[in-house]
C-alpha cells in the first residue's frame, strides 16, 4: 500500500475506536472516501470465519480483493483454503482475530455452522465491519431479529448467502407476478428432497444422540466449535458435514434450502409475517425427535392480505414429499428434486431451486401467448452474489439480499423450523411482537439460552 492509503486506513481506525463506545464503530472502508473510483490500493481487506466448506467458495469469488485473515476452528478441515491464501494471517478463535485485526479488516465473510452465525456477525458489525453471512442468517428467531436491527443501527453493508437472489431468474418471476401474468396468487407449494437427498452434504442424520465419545482430533478446537451451544462431547457425526441435522447446531432441510426455494415467492408476493404456522412430521421416537430433524415433514403457513394481494397459503414439503401436480401440468413432465409452484387464478409459475431456477409459465398456451414485460428490477452484474456485496461495501447502496431482506426471509423460514419441534398444533404468530399468542411452549424456542460465557448483546 502507499503511505497515503496507510494513513487513511489508520485515521479511520482511530475514528472507529472512538465510535465503538456508542455501540457501532464507523466503517473501516477506505473505498468509501472516493465512491465508485477505486485504485488497487483501495481494495477491501476481507477476513473470513469458517473457511473449510462454503467459506472457501465465497472467498474464491472475492479473491480480487485483499484476503488478509482466515479463521477456522479446524486446521485440517480448512487446510486447502489456508494453502490458497498463504499471505493471510490464520486464527482459530474469531474473537482473537478481531482483537488483532480490528484496524486491518473492512469486511467479513461468515460461513460457519448455523449456531455460530449470530455471535460472529454481531461482533463484526459492532466493530463497523461489512458482513457476508451464509444462509440461514442465524439459528434462532431472536438472533435473526437482533442481527437485522444491528445492521440497520451500524449502517454496515450486509448480504445473506442465498446466492440465487442475485439471479436474473428471480427478478423475472417477480416481474411476471407484478405484471399479472398468472393473476392473484393464493397458493404456494415448495419442496426439497433433503434431508434424504443422497448427496453427502444434503443427507442429514435422523438419530438419537450418540453415546460413545471418540477423542477430539488434534486439529479441532471442539469448545470453540460448540460456541454458544450447550456443551456435549465431540463426535464425528456433528463435524464437519452433518451438523445441519441436529437441533443444537443446524436448522434442518427447511433452514438449509428454504432460504433458496422460498425466496422467489417471499419476494414476489411481498410476504412478511405469517399469521399461523403448523407442521406434520415423520417423527415418532422421543429420543430421536428431541435431537434431530425429521426424515420428512409438511409445514403450512398462512399469510394475510397485503394491499391488493389476497391471503396466501404456503406449504413446504421435504424428505422427497411433493405437492399434487397442477391442473395444467403436462403428465409427462416431472418435478425436479427441489422447486416451487406459485399458483395464481390465471396460471402457475413453476421454478427450480436457487433463485427461481428455470422458471416456467403454465399452462403451455399461457406461456406461448404471454408478452414478456419490460425489465423493471435492476439486474446484478454477472449475477454474482459476492460481487454484489463487494459493490455495496464500496458505493453504499444495499446488496440484493441485505440483512433487511435476508433477515425477514430467514424469520419466515425459522418459524417453520420451530413448528417442527412442536408438530400437530397450529401456532398463531404475532410477528411485530415476535411471539406466539397461543403457545408458551413454542415461545421458549424463540430465544433459547446460550452457554455460560457467550452472549449476543
C-alpha positions as a Markdown table, in Angstrom:
| # | Residue | x | y | z |
|---|---|---|---|---|
| 1 | Unk | 0.0 | 0.0 | 0.0 |
| 2 | Unk | 1.0 | 3.6 | -0.5 |
| 3 | Unk | 1.8 | 5.8 | 2.5 |
| 4 | Unk | -1.4 | 7.8 | 1.7 |
| 5 | Unk | -3.6 | 4.6 | 1.8 |
| 6 | Unk | -2.0 | 3.6 | 5.1 |
| 7 | Unk | -2.6 | 6.9 | 6.7 |
| 8 | Unk | -6.2 | 7.0 | 5.6 |
| 9 | Unk | -6.8 | 3.5 | 7.0 |
| 10 | Unk | -5.1 | 4.4 | 10.2 |
| 11 | Unk | -7.1 | 7.5 | 10.6 |
| 12 | Unk | -10.4 | 5.6 | 10.0 |
| 13 | Unk | -9.4 | 3.0 | 12.6 |
| 14 | Unk | -8.9 | 5.8 | 15.2 |
| 15 | Unk | -12.4 | 7.2 | 14.4 |
| 16 | Unk | -13.8 | 3.7 | 14.6 |
| 17 | Unk | -12.3 | 3.0 | 18.0 |
| 18 | Unk | -14.0 | 6.1 | 19.4 |
| 19 | Unk | -17.3 | 5.3 | 17.8 |
| 20 | Unk | -17.3 | 1.7 | 19.2 |
| 21 | Unk | -18.1 | 3.0 | 22.6 |
| 22 | Unk | -21.5 | 4.2 | 21.3 |
| 23 | Unk | -22.3 | 0.7 | 20.1 |
| 24 | Unk | -21.3 | 0.7 | 16.5 |
| 25 | Unk | -17.9 | 1.6 | 15.1 |
| 26 | Unk | -17.5 | 3.7 | 11.9 |
| 27 | Unk | -16.9 | 1.5 | 8.9 |
| 28 | Unk | -13.3 | 1.0 | 8.1 |
| 29 | Unk | -13.7 | 1.0 | 4.3 |
| 30 | Unk | -11.2 | 3.3 | 2.6 |
| 31 | Unk | -13.2 | 2.9 | -0.6 |
| 32 | Unk | -16.0 | 5.0 | 0.9 |
| 33 | Unk | -13.7 | 8.1 | 0.6 |
| 34 | Unk | -14.0 | 8.1 | -3.2 |
| 35 | Unk | -17.2 | 6.1 | -4.1 |
| 36 | Unk | -17.0 | 4.2 | -7.3 |
| 37 | Unk | -13.5 | 5.2 | -8.1 |
| 38 | Unk | -11.0 | 2.6 | -6.9 |
| 39 | Unk | -7.3 | 2.2 | -7.2 |
| 40 | Unk | -5.6 | -1.1 | -6.5 |
| 41 | Unk | -4.8 | 0.3 | -3.0 |
| 42 | Unk | -8.4 | 0.7 | -2.2 |
| 43 | Unk | -9.4 | -3.0 | -2.4 |
| 44 | Unk | -11.4 | -4.3 | 0.5 |
| 45 | Unk | -9.5 | -6.0 | 3.3 |
| 46 | Unk | -11.5 | -9.2 | 3.8 |
| 47 | Unk | -11.4 | -11.7 | 6.6 |
| 48 | Unk | -13.3 | -15.0 | 6.7 |
| 49 | Unk | -14.6 | -17.2 | 9.6 |
| 50 | Unk | -15.3 | -20.8 | 8.7 |
| 51 | Unk | -13.3 | -21.4 | 5.6 |
| 52 | Unk | -13.3 | -25.2 | 5.3 |
| 53 | Unk | -16.6 | -25.6 | 3.5 |
| 54 | Unk | -18.7 | -23.0 | 1.7 |
| 55 | Unk | -16.5 | -20.2 | 3.1 |
| 56 | Unk | -13.8 | -21.3 | 0.7 |
| 57 | Unk | -16.1 | -20.8 | -2.3 |
| 58 | Unk | -17.2 | -17.4 | -1.0 |
| 59 | Unk | -13.5 | -16.4 | -0.7 |
| 60 | Unk | -12.8 | -17.6 | -4.2 |
| 61 | Unk | -15.5 | -15.2 | -5.5 |
| 62 | Unk | -13.8 | -12.4 | -3.6 |
| 63 | Unk | -10.2 | -13.2 | -4.4 |
| 64 | Unk | -9.7 | -10.0 | -6.4 |
| 65 | Unk | -9.9 | -8.1 | -3.1 |
| 66 | Unk | -7.3 | -8.4 | -0.3 |
| 67 | Unk | -7.8 | -11.6 | 1.7 |
| 68 | Unk | -6.0 | -10.6 | 4.9 |
| 69 | Unk | -7.1 | -13.0 | 7.7 |
| 70 | Unk | -8.7 | -16.5 | 7.9 |
| 71 | Unk | -10.2 | -18.2 | 10.9 |
| 72 | Unk | -11.3 | -21.8 | 11.3 |
| 73 | Unk | -11.6 | -24.0 | 14.4 |
| 74 | Unk | -10.3 | -27.0 | 12.5 |
| 75 | Unk | -6.9 | -26.6 | 10.9 |
| 76 | Unk | -7.2 | -29.9 | 8.9 |
| 77 | Unk | -10.6 | -29.1 | 7.5 |
| 78 | Unk | -9.5 | -25.7 | 6.5 |
| 79 | Unk | -6.1 | -26.7 | 5.2 |
| 80 | Unk | -6.9 | -26.3 | 1.4 |
| 81 | Unk | -8.2 | -22.8 | 1.9 |
| 82 | Unk | -5.3 | -21.8 | 4.1 |
| 83 | Unk | -3.0 | -23.0 | 1.4 |
| 84 | Unk | -4.8 | -21.0 | -1.2 |
| 85 | Unk | -4.1 | -17.7 | 0.6 |
| 86 | Unk | -0.7 | -18.1 | 2.1 |
| 87 | Unk | -0.3 | -14.4 | 2.9 |
| 88 | Unk | -3.5 | -14.3 | 5.0 |
| 89 | Unk | -3.0 | -14.5 | 8.8 |
| 90 | Unk | -4.5 | -17.5 | 10.4 |
| 91 | Unk | -6.7 | -17.8 | 13.6 |
| 92 | Unk | -8.8 | -20.4 | 15.4 |
| 93 | Unk | -10.8 | -18.1 | 17.6 |
| 94 | Unk | -12.7 | -15.3 | 15.8 |
| 95 | Unk | -12.6 | -13.1 | 18.9 |
| 96 | Unk | -8.8 | -13.2 | 18.8 |
| 97 | Unk | -8.9 | -12.4 | 15.1 |
| 98 | Unk | -11.0 | -9.3 | 15.7 |
| 99 | Unk | -8.8 | -8.2 | 18.6 |
| 100 | Unk | -5.7 | -8.5 | 16.5 |
| 101 | Unk | -7.1 | -7.3 | 13.1 |
| 102 | Unk | -9.7 | -4.7 | 14.0 |
| 103 | Unk | -7.8 | -1.9 | 12.3 |
| 104 | Unk | -6.9 | -4.1 | 9.2 |
| 105 | Unk | -10.3 | -5.5 | 8.3 |
| 106 | Unk | -13.0 | -3.8 | 6.2 |
| 107 | Unk | -15.4 | -6.8 | 5.7 |
| 108 | Unk | -16.0 | -10.3 | 7.0 |
| 109 | Unk | -17.3 | -13.5 | 5.4 |
| 110 | Unk | -19.1 | -15.9 | 7.8 |
| 111 | Unk | -19.6 | -19.5 | 6.7 |
| 112 | Unk | -19.6 | -21.4 | 10.0 |
| 113 | Unk | -22.4 | -23.8 | 11.1 |
| 114 | Unk | -25.7 | -22.1 | 11.8 |
| 115 | Unk | -25.4 | -21.9 | 15.6 |
| 116 | Unk | -22.4 | -19.6 | 15.5 |
| 117 | Unk | -23.5 | -17.2 | 12.7 |
| 118 | Unk | -25.1 | -14.7 | 15.1 |
| 119 | Unk | -22.3 | -14.2 | 17.6 |
| 120 | Unk | -19.7 | -13.7 | 14.9 |
| 121 | Unk | -21.8 | -11.4 | 12.8 |
| 122 | Unk | -22.8 | -9.3 | 15.8 |
| 123 | Unk | -19.2 | -8.9 | 16.8 |
| 124 | Unk | -18.2 | -7.9 | 13.3 |
| 125 | Unk | -21.0 | -5.3 | 12.9 |
| 126 | Unk | -20.4 | -3.8 | 16.3 |
| 127 | Unk | -16.8 | -3.2 | 15.0 |
| 128 | Unk | -18.1 | -1.5 | 11.9 |
| 129 | Unk | -17.3 | -4.3 | 9.5 |
| 130 | Unk | -19.4 | -5.1 | 6.5 |
| 131 | Unk | -20.7 | -8.7 | 6.7 |
| 132 | Unk | -21.5 | -11.5 | 4.2 |
| 133 | Unk | -23.1 | -14.3 | 6.2 |
| 134 | Unk | -24.2 | -17.7 | 4.9 |
| 135 | Unk | -27.9 | -18.7 | 5.0 |
| 136 | Unk | -29.9 | -19.1 | 7.1 |
| 137 | Unk | -28.9 | -15.8 | 8.7 |
| 138 | Unk | -28.9 | -17.3 | 12.2 |
| 139 | Unk | -30.1 | -20.2 | 14.4 |
| 140 | Unk | -32.9 | -18.6 | 16.3 |
| 141 | Unk | -35.7 | -16.1 | 15.6 |
| 142 | Unk | -34.3 | -13.8 | 18.3 |
| 143 | Unk | -30.8 | -13.8 | 16.7 |
| 144 | Unk | -32.2 | -13.0 | 13.3 |
| 145 | Unk | -34.2 | -10.0 | 14.6 |
| 146 | Unk | -31.2 | -8.7 | 16.5 |
| 147 | Unk | -28.8 | -9.0 | 13.5 |
| 148 | Unk | -31.3 | -7.2 | 11.3 |
| 149 | Unk | -31.7 | -4.4 | 13.8 |
| 150 | Unk | -27.9 | -4.1 | 14.4 |
| 151 | Unk | -27.1 | -4.0 | 10.7 |
| 152 | Unk | -29.5 | -1.1 | 10.5 |
| 153 | Unk | -28.1 | 0.7 | 13.5 |
| 154 | Unk | -24.5 | 0.3 | 12.5 |
| 155 | Unk | -25.1 | 1.2 | 8.8 |
| 156 | Unk | -22.8 | -1.6 | 7.5 |
| 157 | Unk | -23.4 | -3.3 | 4.2 |
| 158 | Unk | -24.6 | -6.9 | 4.5 |
| 159 | Unk | -25.5 | -9.8 | 2.4 |
| 160 | Unk | -27.0 | -13.2 | 3.2 |
| 161 | Unk | -25.6 | -16.1 | 1.2 |
| 162 | Unk | -28.8 | -17.1 | -0.7 |
| 163 | Unk | -27.0 | -16.5 | -3.9 |
| 164 | Unk | -30.0 | -17.0 | -6.2 |
| 165 | Unk | -31.4 | -13.7 | -5.0 |
| 166 | Unk | -28.8 | -12.0 | -7.3 |
| 167 | Unk | -30.0 | -14.0 | -10.4 |
| 168 | Unk | -31.9 | -12.7 | -13.4 |
| 169 | Unk | -34.5 | -15.5 | -13.0 |
| 170 | Unk | -35.8 | -14.4 | -9.6 |
| 171 | Unk | -36.3 | -10.9 | -11.0 |
| 172 | Unk | -38.2 | -12.4 | -13.9 |
| 173 | Unk | -40.5 | -14.2 | -11.6 |
| 174 | Unk | -41.2 | -11.1 | -9.6 |
| 175 | Unk | -41.8 | -9.1 | -12.8 |
| 176 | Unk | -44.3 | -11.8 | -14.0 |
| 177 | Unk | -46.2 | -11.6 | -10.8 |
| 178 | Unk | -46.3 | -7.8 | -10.8 |
| 179 | Unk | -47.4 | -7.9 | -14.4 |
| 180 | Unk | -50.4 | -10.1 | -13.5 |
| 181 | Unk | -49.1 | -13.0 | -15.7 |
| 182 | Unk | -50.8 | -15.6 | -13.5 |
| 183 | Unk | -53.3 | -13.4 | -11.8 |
| 184 | Unk | -53.7 | -13.1 | -8.0 |
| 185 | Unk | -51.6 | -15.8 | -6.2 |
| 186 | Unk | -53.4 | -17.6 | -3.3 |
| 187 | Unk | -51.3 | -20.8 | -3.0 |
| 188 | Unk | -47.6 | -21.6 | -3.0 |
| 189 | Unk | -46.1 | -25.1 | -2.8 |
| 190 | Unk | -42.4 | -25.6 | -2.3 |
| 191 | Unk | -40.3 | -28.8 | -1.8 |
| 192 | Unk | -36.9 | -30.3 | -1.3 |
| 193 | Unk | -35.6 | -33.8 | -1.4 |
| 194 | Unk | -33.4 | -33.1 | 1.6 |
| 195 | Unk | -32.7 | -34.4 | 4.3 |
| 196 | Unk | -32.5 | -37.7 | 2.3 |
| 197 | Unk | -31.4 | -36.2 | -1.0 |
| 198 | Unk | -28.5 | -38.6 | -1.4 |
| 199 | Unk | -25.5 | -36.2 | -1.7 |
| 200 | Unk | -23.1 | -36.2 | 1.3 |
| 201 | Unk | -23.9 | -32.5 | 2.0 |
| 202 | Unk | -27.6 | -32.9 | 1.8 |
| 203 | Unk | -28.2 | -36.1 | 3.8 |
| 204 | Unk | -28.7 | -35.4 | 7.5 |
| 205 | Unk | -28.8 | -37.8 | 10.4 |
| 206 | Unk | -32.1 | -38.8 | 11.8 |
| 207 | Unk | -31.0 | -40.4 | 15.1 |
| 208 | Unk | -30.7 | -40.1 | 18.8 |
| 209 | Unk | -27.6 | -38.5 | 20.4 |
| 210 | Unk | -24.6 | -40.9 | 20.2 |
| 211 | Unk | -23.4 | -42.4 | 23.5 |
| 212 | Unk | -19.8 | -43.0 | 22.5 |
| 213 | Unk | -17.2 | -40.3 | 23.0 |
| 214 | Unk | -14.3 | -40.5 | 20.5 |
| 215 | Unk | -11.2 | -38.5 | 21.0 |
| 216 | Unk | -11.2 | -35.0 | 19.6 |
| 217 | Unk | -9.0 | -34.6 | 16.6 |
| 218 | Unk | -5.8 | -32.7 | 17.3 |
| 219 | Unk | -6.6 | -30.2 | 14.6 |
| 220 | Unk | -10.0 | -29.2 | 16.1 |
| 221 | Unk | -10.9 | -26.9 | 19.0 |
| 222 | Unk | -14.1 | -28.5 | 20.0 |
| 223 | Unk | -15.1 | -25.9 | 22.6 |
| 224 | Unk | -14.8 | -23.2 | 20.0 |
| 225 | Unk | -16.8 | -25.2 | 17.5 |
| 226 | Unk | -19.6 | -25.5 | 20.1 |
| 227 | Unk | -19.6 | -21.8 | 20.7 |
| 228 | Unk | -22.9 | -20.7 | 22.4 |
| 229 | Unk | -24.4 | -24.1 | 22.2 |
| 230 | Unk | -24.7 | -26.2 | 25.4 |
| 231 | Unk | -21.7 | -28.5 | 25.9 |
| 232 | Unk | -21.7 | -32.0 | 24.6 |
| 233 | Unk | -18.9 | -34.5 | 23.9 |
| 234 | Unk | -17.3 | -34.4 | 20.4 |
| 235 | Unk | -18.5 | -36.9 | 17.9 |
| 236 | Unk | -17.7 | -37.1 | 14.1 |
| 237 | Unk | -21.5 | -37.2 | 13.4 |
| 238 | Unk | -21.6 | -33.5 | 14.1 |
| 239 | Unk | -18.5 | -32.1 | 12.3 |
| 240 | Unk | -17.7 | -31.5 | 9.6 |
| 241 | Unk | -20.7 | -32.5 | 7.4 |
| 242 | Unk | -23.8 | -33.5 | 9.3 |
| 243 | Unk | -24.3 | -30.8 | 12.0 |
| 244 | Unk | -27.2 | -29.4 | 10.0 |
| 245 | Unk | -29.4 | -32.2 | 11.0 |
| 246 | Unk | -29.1 | -31.6 | 14.8 |
| 247 | Unk | -31.4 | -29.1 | 16.6 |
| 248 | Unk | -28.4 | -27.8 | 18.6 |
| 249 | Unk | -26.4 | -26.7 | 15.6 |
| 250 | Unk | -28.4 | -26.6 | 12.4 |
| 251 | Unk | -31.9 | -25.8 | 11.0 |
| 252 | Unk | -32.6 | -28.9 | 9.0 |
| 253 | Unk | -33.8 | -29.2 | 5.4 |
| 254 | Unk | -36.1 | -26.2 | 5.7 |
| 255 | Unk | -33.4 | -23.9 | 7.2 |
| 256 | Unk | -30.9 | -25.2 | 4.6 |
| 257 | Unk | -33.0 | -24.9 | 1.5 |
| 258 | Unk | -35.9 | -22.7 | 2.4 |
| 259 | Unk | -33.8 | -19.5 | 2.0 |
| 260 | Unk | -33.3 | -20.6 | -1.6 |
| 261 | Unk | -36.5 | -22.2 | -2.6 |
| 262 | Unk | -39.0 | -19.9 | -0.8 |
| 263 | Unk | -37.1 | -16.7 | -1.8 |
| 264 | Unk | -38.9 | -16.1 | -5.1 |
| 265 | Unk | -42.4 | -16.4 | -3.5 |
| 266 | Unk | -41.4 | -14.4 | -0.5 |
| 267 | Unk | -40.1 | -11.5 | -2.7 |
| 268 | Unk | -42.6 | -11.6 | -5.5 |
| 269 | Unk | -45.7 | -11.8 | -3.2 |
| 270 | Unk | -44.4 | -9.2 | -0.7 |
| 271 | Unk | -44.8 | -11.7 | 2.2 |
| 272 | Unk | -43.6 | -10.9 | 5.7 |
| 273 | Unk | -45.1 | -12.3 | 8.9 |
| 274 | Unk | -47.4 | -15.3 | 8.6 |
| 275 | Unk | -50.4 | -15.3 | 11.0 |
| 276 | Unk | -50.0 | -19.0 | 11.6 |
| 277 | Unk | -47.7 | -22.0 | 11.1 |
| 278 | Unk | -48.1 | -25.7 | 11.7 |
| 279 | Unk | -46.1 | -28.8 | 10.9 |
| 280 | Unk | -46.7 | -32.5 | 10.4 |
| 281 | Unk | -43.6 | -34.7 | 10.7 |
| 282 | Unk | -42.4 | -38.4 | 10.5 |
| 283 | Unk | -41.0 | -38.2 | 14.0 |
| 284 | Unk | -42.3 | -40.9 | 16.4 |
| 285 | Unk | -39.5 | -41.9 | 18.8 |
| 286 | Unk | -38.8 | -39.3 | 21.5 |
| 287 | Unk | -35.0 | -40.0 | 21.8 |
| 288 | Unk | -34.7 | -39.1 | 18.1 |
| 289 | Unk | -37.3 | -36.3 | 18.0 |
| 290 | Unk | -35.6 | -34.5 | 20.9 |
| 291 | Unk | -32.3 | -34.3 | 18.9 |
| 292 | Unk | -32.6 | -34.3 | 15.2 |
| 293 | Unk | -34.9 | -33.1 | 12.4 |
| 294 | Unk | -37.4 | -35.5 | 10.9 |
| 295 | Unk | -36.9 | -37.6 | 7.8 |
| 296 | Unk | -39.8 | -35.8 | 6.1 |
| 297 | Unk | -42.3 | -33.1 | 7.0 |
| 298 | Unk | -45.0 | -30.8 | 5.7 |
| 299 | Unk | -45.2 | -27.2 | 7.0 |
| 300 | Unk | -48.1 | -24.9 | 6.4 |
| 301 | Unk | -48.0 | -21.2 | 6.6 |
| 302 | Unk | -50.9 | -18.7 | 6.3 |
| 303 | Unk | -50.2 | -15.1 | 5.3 |
| 304 | Unk | -52.7 | -12.2 | 5.4 |
| 305 | Unk | -53.7 | -10.0 | 2.5 |
| 306 | Unk | -51.0 | -7.4 | 1.6 |
| 307 | Unk | -52.6 | -4.4 | -0.1 |
| 308 | Unk | -54.3 | -5.6 | -3.2 |
| 309 | Unk | -52.7 | -9.1 | -2.9 |
| 310 | Unk | -55.0 | -11.8 | -1.4 |
| 311 | Unk | -54.2 | -14.0 | 1.6 |
| 312 | Unk | -51.7 | -16.8 | 0.7 |
| 313 | Unk | -51.4 | -20.4 | 2.0 |
| 314 | Unk | -47.8 | -21.6 | 1.6 |
| 315 | Unk | -47.0 | -25.3 | 2.0 |
| 316 | Unk | -43.4 | -26.7 | 2.4 |
| 317 | Unk | -42.6 | -30.4 | 1.8 |
| 318 | Unk | -39.3 | -32.1 | 2.3 |
| 319 | Unk | -37.8 | -35.6 | 2.6 |
| 320 | Unk | -38.9 | -36.3 | -1.0 |
| 321 | Unk | -42.5 | -35.4 | -0.4 |
| 322 | Unk | -44.0 | -33.3 | -3.1 |
| 323 | Unk | -47.3 | -31.4 | -3.8 |
| 324 | Unk | -50.0 | -32.6 | -6.2 |
| 325 | Unk | -49.4 | -31.8 | -9.9 |
| 326 | Unk | -51.1 | -28.6 | -11.0 |
| 327 | Unk | -54.2 | -29.0 | -13.2 |
| 328 | Unk | -52.4 | -27.9 | -16.4 |
| 329 | Unk | -49.2 | -29.8 | -15.8 |
| 330 | Unk | -48.0 | -32.0 | -18.7 |
| 331 | Unk | -48.4 | -35.5 | -17.3 |
| 332 | Unk | -45.1 | -36.5 | -19.0 |
| 333 | Unk | -43.3 | -33.8 | -17.0 |
| 334 | Unk | -41.8 | -34.4 | -13.6 |
| 335 | Unk | -40.9 | -32.1 | -10.7 |
| 336 | Unk | -37.3 | -31.5 | -10.0 |
| 337 | Unk | -35.9 | -32.6 | -6.6 |
| 338 | Unk | -36.1 | -29.0 | -5.4 |
| 339 | Unk | -38.6 | -26.4 | -6.6 |
| 340 | Unk | -41.8 | -24.4 | -6.1 |
| 341 | Unk | -45.2 | -23.6 | -7.6 |
| 342 | Unk | -46.8 | -20.2 | -7.4 |
| 343 | Unk | -50.5 | -20.9 | -8.1 |
| 344 | Unk | -52.5 | -17.9 | -9.5 |
| 345 | Unk | -56.1 | -17.5 | -10.7 |
| 346 | Unk | -55.0 | -17.4 | -14.3 |
| 347 | Unk | -51.9 | -19.7 | -14.3 |
| 348 | Unk | -49.0 | -21.1 | -12.4 |
| 349 | Unk | -45.3 | -20.4 | -12.2 |
| 350 | Unk | -43.0 | -23.5 | -11.7 |
| 351 | Unk | -39.4 | -22.9 | -10.8 |
| 352 | Unk | -36.4 | -24.9 | -9.5 |
| 353 | Unk | -34.1 | -24.2 | -6.6 |
| 354 | Unk | -31.7 | -21.4 | -6.0 |
| 355 | Unk | -33.3 | -18.1 | -7.2 |
| 356 | Unk | -36.2 | -19.5 | -9.2 |
| 357 | Unk | -34.1 | -21.7 | -11.5 |
| 358 | Unk | -35.6 | -22.2 | -14.9 |
| 359 | Unk | -38.9 | -20.5 | -14.3 |
| 360 | Unk | -41.8 | -21.7 | -16.4 |
| 361 | Unk | -45.3 | -20.4 | -17.0 |
| 362 | Unk | -48.1 | -22.9 | -17.0 |
| 363 | Unk | -50.2 | -23.9 | -18.9 |
| 364 | Unk | -48.4 | -24.1 | -22.2 |
| 365 | Unk | -50.9 | -21.9 | -24.0 |
| 366 | Unk | -50.3 | -19.1 | -21.4 |
| 367 | Unk | -46.6 | -19.4 | -21.9 |
| 368 | Unk | -46.9 | -19.2 | -25.7 |
| 369 | Unk | -49.3 | -16.2 | -25.7 |
| 370 | Unk | -47.7 | -14.2 | -22.9 |
| 371 | Unk | -45.9 | -11.0 | -23.8 |
| 372 | Unk | -42.9 | -10.6 | -21.6 |
| 373 | Unk | -42.9 | -7.3 | -19.5 |
| 374 | Unk | -40.1 | -4.8 | -19.5 |
| 375 | Unk | -37.4 | -5.3 | -17.0 |
| 376 | Unk | -38.3 | -3.1 | -14.1 |
| 377 | Unk | -35.9 | -4.6 | -11.5 |
| 378 | Unk | -32.2 | -3.7 | -11.8 |
| 379 | Unk | -30.1 | -6.8 | -12.6 |
| 380 | Unk | -27.0 | -7.8 | -10.7 |
| 381 | Unk | -23.9 | -7.6 | -12.9 |
| 382 | Unk | -22.9 | -11.2 | -13.8 |
| 383 | Unk | -25.5 | -12.4 | -11.3 |
| 384 | Unk | -22.5 | -12.6 | -8.8 |
| 385 | Unk | -23.8 | -12.5 | -5.3 |
| 386 | Unk | -20.5 | -11.9 | -3.6 |
| 387 | Unk | -19.5 | -9.2 | -6.1 |
| 388 | Unk | -22.8 | -7.5 | -5.4 |
| 389 | Unk | -21.9 | -7.4 | -1.7 |
| 390 | Unk | -18.4 | -6.0 | -2.5 |
| 391 | Unk | -20.0 | -3.4 | -4.7 |
| 392 | Unk | -22.4 | -2.4 | -1.8 |
| 393 | Unk | -19.4 | -2.1 | 0.5 |
| 394 | Unk | -17.8 | 0.4 | -1.9 |
| 395 | Unk | -20.7 | 2.5 | -3.1 |
| 396 | Unk | -23.0 | 2.3 | 0.0 |
| 397 | Unk | -26.1 | 1.1 | -1.9 |
| 398 | Unk | -27.5 | -2.1 | -0.3 |
| 399 | Unk | -26.8 | -5.5 | -1.7 |
| 400 | Unk | -29.6 | -7.6 | -3.2 |
| 401 | Unk | -30.1 | -9.8 | -0.1 |
| 402 | Unk | -29.0 | -7.4 | 2.7 |
| 403 | Unk | -30.0 | -8.4 | 6.3 |
| 404 | Unk | -33.0 | -6.1 | 5.9 |
| 405 | Unk | -34.4 | -8.5 | 3.4 |
| 406 | Unk | -32.5 | -11.7 | 4.2 |
| 407 | Unk | -33.5 | -11.4 | 7.9 |
| 408 | Unk | -37.2 | -11.2 | 7.1 |
| 409 | Unk | -36.9 | -14.2 | 4.8 |
| 410 | Unk | -35.0 | -16.2 | 7.5 |
| 411 | Unk | -37.6 | -15.3 | 10.1 |
| 412 | Unk | -40.3 | -16.8 | 8.0 |
| 413 | Unk | -38.2 | -20.0 | 7.3 |
| 414 | Unk | -37.2 | -20.4 | 11.0 |
| 415 | Unk | -40.9 | -20.2 | 12.1 |
| 416 | Unk | -41.4 | -23.4 | 10.1 |
| 417 | Unk | -38.3 | -24.9 | 11.6 |
| 418 | Unk | -39.6 | -24.2 | 15.1 |
| 419 | Unk | -43.0 | -25.6 | 14.2 |
| 420 | Unk | -41.3 | -29.0 | 13.5 |
| 421 | Unk | -40.3 | -29.1 | 17.2 |
| 422 | Unk | -44.0 | -29.0 | 18.2 |
| 423 | Unk | -45.8 | -30.8 | 15.4 |
| 424 | Unk | -49.6 | -31.3 | 15.0 |
| 425 | Unk | -50.6 | -28.0 | 16.5 |
| 426 | Unk | -51.5 | -24.6 | 15.0 |
| 427 | Unk | -49.2 | -21.8 | 16.2 |
| 428 | Unk | -50.6 | -18.3 | 16.0 |
| 429 | Unk | -47.8 | -15.7 | 15.3 |
| 430 | Unk | -47.5 | -12.0 | 16.2 |
| 431 | Unk | -44.6 | -11.0 | 14.0 |
| 432 | Unk | -44.3 | -7.5 | 15.3 |
| 433 | Unk | -44.1 | -8.6 | 19.0 |
| 434 | Unk | -42.2 | -11.7 | 17.9 |
| 435 | Unk | -44.2 | -14.2 | 20.0 |
| 436 | Unk | -46.9 | -16.8 | 19.7 |
| 437 | Unk | -50.2 | -15.7 | 21.1 |
| 438 | Unk | -51.4 | -19.2 | 21.9 |
| 439 | Unk | -48.5 | -21.3 | 22.9 |
| 440 | Unk | -45.9 | -20.6 | 25.6 |
| 441 | Unk | -44.0 | -23.8 | 24.9 |
| 442 | Unk | -43.4 | -22.5 | 21.4 |
| 443 | Unk | -42.3 | -19.1 | 22.8 |
| 444 | Unk | -39.5 | -20.9 | 24.7 |
| 445 | Unk | -37.8 | -21.7 | 21.4 |
| 446 | Unk | -37.7 | -18.1 | 20.1 |
| 447 | Unk | -34.6 | -17.2 | 22.2 |
| 448 | Unk | -33.0 | -20.3 | 23.6 |
| 449 | Unk | -30.4 | -19.8 | 26.2 |
| 450 | Unk | -26.6 | -19.5 | 25.4 |
| 451 | Unk | -23.9 | -21.5 | 27.2 |
| 452 | Unk | -22.3 | -19.6 | 30.1 |
| 453 | Unk | -19.6 | -17.3 | 28.8 |
| 454 | Unk | -21.3 | -16.5 | 25.5 |
| 455 | Unk | -23.6 | -13.6 | 24.7 |
| 456 | Unk | -25.2 | -11.9 | 21.7 |
| 457 | Unk | -25.7 | -8.4 | 23.1 |
